[in-house]
Amino acid sequence: MQGALHGVTAAAKFEPEPAAASVGDFAAAETKLFTAASEAAFIDSSSGRAAPVLHTVMTASLLPLLESRRVVVCVGSGGVGKTTIAASLALAAALRGKRVLCLTIDPAKRLANSLGLERMSTEAQPVAARLFEQAGLRVSGSLTVMMLDTKRTFDELVARHASSPEARDRILNNRLYQYVSTSLAGTQEYMAMEKLLQVKRDTNYDVIVLDTPPTSNALDFLDAPTRLIDALDSGAMRWFIQAIEKSGKFSLNLVAKSVAVVLRGIGKLTGGDFLQQMAEFIVNLNDLFGGFRERATQVAAAFRGPEFAYVLITTPAPVAVQEALFFAERLQEQGMRRDAFVVNRVHRKPRALPNLEQVRAAVARHGITLESNGPERLVRALNEESEHAKLDADNLGRLRTSLANGSGAPPVRIDVPALPSDVHDLSTLAGLSQLLCPP
């Protein structure tokens, strides 16, 4: 429901009254308040009762993707709600009998709370059936969640491709590896891909939903294999290999004079022992390079396969829309599908903008007690919501045009309304699932 009403709702008092399929007491109260202010907007014409907060007229659905693809990848720039949308899609599949794994990256604590969990874990963590029952949900499938452990996944990759147990241990025990395994360019994005392919082989899951890493640029994810290989095959890496490969000891006499000047400068700042350890680590890592390059090629190919679906998530913010469209173009250029767009936090224009007297009459008719300036604030909130809705519609014009003019079948587009607060429980998450995947 519209965020502009949040402050007014907090000050309101309500007489007890049955609510129609609300998704939380606060949300139901906000729905009732909005109904009082603009009854034409959110009254169910058949029952005359307040419609639920997440009620909307919508024919588009992401359900066909969940039923036809093994892997659903949620992509988008940081701050657009990828993690919440990914969890909602995973729950939607579980509600329809699928055995689902939701693989997420650095989730907010509120996501764990919304799933009824104290915290997320790097181990597979099933959501208990009793938690669904407490939320009034009948889940015929199962939902398991897991948080990516970048370093563990890198460790497993090293162990798989090292030429010997000794080579494996030299890398894993090198102190520089602790940094490289978590902070090298593209590492987190690539390891998310790597982990996904690992769990994809697990026959315990019918559907896997991947929440991609929270990057400032969604393209970082698509380019991760190339970026990681480029980093491992950079000129700086080759300098170190050249400086150590003959004797096993780091020597600046083995490199070009210009390179030696650079490395000596680094040595003065860090100490010679650091350069020796760096060189040894890079030489050992080079032992894996062939395996890494081959594996990265396999990962990139798999993410272009027919079992994968891509859901691009954005908000009406111009920068987010621009990035989503750019990412969609890149997907098409590389022969990948842009299966769906989810526009999160969209403000909806009220169907009526009542004046102050109409608001006062409606508030009295619904038995709502507000502060003395409550009706005035409510009128302002409705006007602000209308302005937000117009701005969102203008910003989304480019997206609408792009989807209409694209080649082939247009991707599904679903708009998720702006809610008064973050998703905080399974009931609200289920309401969002219904928006994304109506039957």
N, C-alpha and C positions, 0 to 999 in steps of 0.2 A: 504494500500500500504506500501511498505517497509520503515521502519523508517530510514534506512541509507541515504535515499535521502532527508531527511527533510531539512538539512542545505543548500543543493544545491538549492532546490526549492525556499526557501525564498529569494534567491538572483537573481532568474531568472525573466525575463520580457517576456510576451507573447503577440503576436498579437492576436486580437479577432478572434475566430474560433468556430463554433458550436461544442459542446461536446456531447458525446454519453452517455446519462443517468448517468451523474456524480452525486456524492453525496456531493456537496459542491465545491465552487470555488477553494479552496486550494487543495483539493483532486484531482479535475480535472486537475489542473496545474501539480500536481505531477505525475499523470498518463501520461500526455503528455510528461513530461520530461523523464520519464522512457521509454516511447515508442521511443523517439528520440534516447536514448542510446542503446536500445535493441529491435529493431522493431519486431523481431520474437517472442518476449515474450508476448506482449499485443496488437497486432493488430487483429481486427476482420477480418477474411479472407473474409467474405462475403461483407463487406462494405468498408474495407480498412481504417476504422476510429479507433481511440483509444478506446479500451474497457474500461468499467467503473472500478473504483478502486476495487469494491467488486466483480468483475466478476470472476467466477471460474467454472470449470467443476465439477459438483457434482450431484450424483444421490441420496445420502442419504438425508433424511428429517425427521424433528421432527413433521411434520404436523400430521401423524397418532396418535401420542400421544395426541396432542391438540384436536383431534376429538374424541378420545375414552376414555379419562380420565377426571375426574372432577377436580383433583388436580395435579399440576405439581410442584414438590419440587426440587429446584436447590441447590445442595450441593457442597462443595469444601472448601479447606483451604483458609485463608485470602489472598487477593491480586491477585486472579486469574480472576477477572472480573465477579463474580457471579451476582452482581446487574445489570450490563449492559445486560448480557445474559438473566436474568429473565425478564427485561423490554422489550427486543426484542421479546422474546417468547410471552409475553402478547400482544404486538402490533400485532404480526403475527396472533394471534387468533382473535383479534378485526377486523383486515383487512378481515377476512373470515367470518364475521357476528356473532361472539360470543360476549356475554356480559361478560367482563373479569374484575376480580379484581387482581391487582398486590400488594401483601402484602410484604413490604420490611422492612429491619432493618437498621437503622442508615445510610441512603444513602448519597452518596457524593452530594454536591450541583450541580455538573454538570449533575447528572441524572435528577434533577428537571428542569434544563435548557433544557435538551434534550427533555423533554416532554412539553416544553413551559410553565412551571410553575415557579413562583417566588421561591417557597419553598415547601417542602413536609409537609404534615399535618398528625396528628394522627386521623383525621376524614376522612371518605371516600371522595375522591376528584376526581370528573369526569374530564377527559381531554376534553375540549370544542371542539365541532365540527369545529369551525372556525379555531382552531389551526391546525387541520388536513388539512383543505382546504388551509390554507396559505402555508403548506408544500407540496401541490399538491397531497395529499393522499385521496383516496376514501375509507373511513372506514364505512362499512355497519353495524358493531357491535358497541360496546362501550368499553371504557377503563377507569377504575377507579383505582386510586392508594391510598394506605394507608400506613402510617408508624406505626410500632408497638410501642405502649406505654406500656412498661413492667409493670410499677407501676399500671396503671389503670387496666390492665388485672389481676394483682395479687389482687387488691382491689375487683374486681368483683368476683374472686374466693373465697376470704374470706367471702364476703357478702353471697355467695351462700351456703357455707358449715358451717358457724357459727351456734352454737346451739340456739342462741337468738340474738336479736338486741343489747343487752347489751354486749354480748361476742364479737360481731362484732365491736362495737365502741371501746371497750378496746384495741383490736388489732390495729385498724386503727389509733387510737390516740396515740399509744405508739411511742415514738421518735425512738426507736430502729427498729421499723418496717420500717421506712423510708430508713434505710440502707439495711435491709434484703430483702425488696421487690424489690430491684434493683441489689444487689450485692451478694446474696447467690449463692453458686456454682450451676450452671445449671439453674438459674432463667430465664435468658433471652432466652435461648434455649427452656426451657419448656413452657414459656409463649408464644413464637412464635407458638408452637404446639397447645396450648390452644386456642389462638386467631383464628388460622386457623380452628379449629373445630367449633368455634362459627360462623364464617362467612360462613362455609360450609353449615350451615342450612339455609342460606339466599337464597331464590329461585330467587333473582334478578341477580344472577351470574351463567353463564354456565360453566365457567372455572376460577379456582383460581390458580395463580402462586405465590409460596412462595419463597422469597429470604431469605435463612437461615442466622443466625447471623454471623458476621465476626469474627470467632474464628481462633486460630492458628491450631486447629485440627478439621477436619470435623467430627470426631467421637463424639465430644462433643454434637453434635445435636442429634445423634441417642441415646446416653446414657443419655440424659437430664432427662427423668422421673425417672430413677433409681438413678441418682446422687442427684436429689432434695429430694427424699424420704430418701436416705441414710443420707443426711445432717440433715434432720428433726428428724431422728431416731438415731442420733449418741450418743455415750457414754457421751459426754459433755452435750448434751441436757438432758439426763436422770439424770445427776448429779443435775442440777438446779431444775428439777421437784421433785426429791427426797428431796432437801433442802427446799422446800416451800410447798409441797402438804398437809401437815397435819394442819399447823397453818395459812397458807396464808401469813406468814412472812418469809423472808429469814433467815435461821439459818444453820450455819455450823455444829451444833451438830447433824444434821440429816444425814450427809454424812460420808463416810469412812474417816479416819484420813489423808490418803495420798491425797485424793481429797480435803479435807479441807485446807491442806497446799497450794495446787495449787490455790484454790479460794481466800484464804487470800492474797496470793501474788498479784493476779489480783486486789483485793480490795484496796491494798495499792497504786496501780498505778492509779486506776480509781475512788476510793471513794466507800463507802458502798452503796450509793444511786444508783449508776450504777448497782451493783450486784442485788439489790432489783428489779429494773426495768427490768433487764435482766431476772431474774427468773419469774417475773409476766408475761412478754411477752411470754416466752417459755411455761409456763403452759397454757396460753390462746391459743397459737398456737397448743399445744398438743390436745386441744379440737377439732381442725380441722383435726387431723392427719388421722383418719379413712377415712374421706371424701377425703382428698388429696391422700391417697394411692389408694383408689378405682378409683378416677378420673385419676390418673397417669396410672393405668393399662388400663383404657379405651382408653386413648390417645395413649399409645404404641400400642394397638391392632388396632386402627383406621389407624395408619400410616403403617400398614402392610396389609391393605385392598385392594381390587381390583380397587378402584377408584383412587388410588394414583400411580403416575409415578415419577421415580427418574432420574434426569439428573445430572450426575457427571461432574463437570467443573474443568479443569486443564489448565496448560500451559505446554510447553515443558520442563520446568525446572525439573531436576531430582527429587528434593524433592516433588514438586507438583504431579508429575506422581506417585511417590511411595505412597503418601498419598491417591491419588484417587484409586489406585489399592487395597490398604489396606481396604479402605472404601467399595469398591465393594465386596471384600471377606466377610466383615462383613454383608453386605446386604444379600448375599447368605446364610451365616450361619444362619441367622435369618428368612429365608424363604421369603425374600423380593427381588424384581426384581432390576437389574441394567439395566434400560431401554435404557440409552443413555450416551455417552461421548461427551462432547464438549471440544476440545482442542483449547484454545484461544491464540492469538498472535503468530501464526506460521509463520515463515519466509519461503517464497517460493523461490526456486532456479531459477534465471533467465535462460531462455532457450538459451541465447547467452551471451557471454562475449566479446563484441567488444573491439578492441584496440583503442588507442587515436585518430588515424586518422579517424576511422569509426565513433567515437562519434562526432568529429568535423563536419564531413560531415552530419550526421543525425541532429545535432543541427541547422546547417545552413538551411537544407532542411525544417525543421519545423518552421523556423522563430523565434527561441528562442535566446534571448540575455543574455549571462552569463557574469560574471566577467572574467578577463583574465585567471584565473586559474580554471574556472568553469569546462571545459571538463576533466581536470586532476582529480578534486574532484569527478566528476561523475564516472569516471573509478574506482576510489578507492571505492566509495560507492557501485558500482555493485559487486566488488570483496568481499567487506565486507558482502554484502547481501548473496552472494553465500556461504561464510564461515558460516554465521549464519544459513542458511538453512541446510547445512550439519550437523552442531551441533544439530539442532532441530531434524532432521531425526534420528540421532544416539540416542538421548535421548528418542525418541518415539518408539524405537525398542522394548522395554520391554512391552509397552502398546499394540503394534500391536501383539506381540506374545501371550500375555495374552488373548486378545479378540479372537484370532484364536483357542486357546487351551481350552477355557472355555466350560463347559457343557451347553447343550441346545442351543437355538437360540442366536447368538452373538448380543450384543447390537449395536445400531446405533452409528456410530462415525462420527462426523463432525469437520473439521479443519477450524478455523476462521483465516484468514491472519492477520499478524501484520499490524496495521494501523498507519498512520503518526501522529495521535493525538487522544485524547480521543473523544468518541462519544459526540457530543455537540448540536445536533438538531434532530428534528423528521425525517428529510430526511435521515440522516445518520443511525438513529436507524432503519428506515424502510429497508435500504439497508442491514443491519445486519440481520433483520428478514427474508429477502429473502434468505440469505445464510443458515440460520438455517432451514427454512421451504419452500424450493422450491416446487412448485406444482407437 
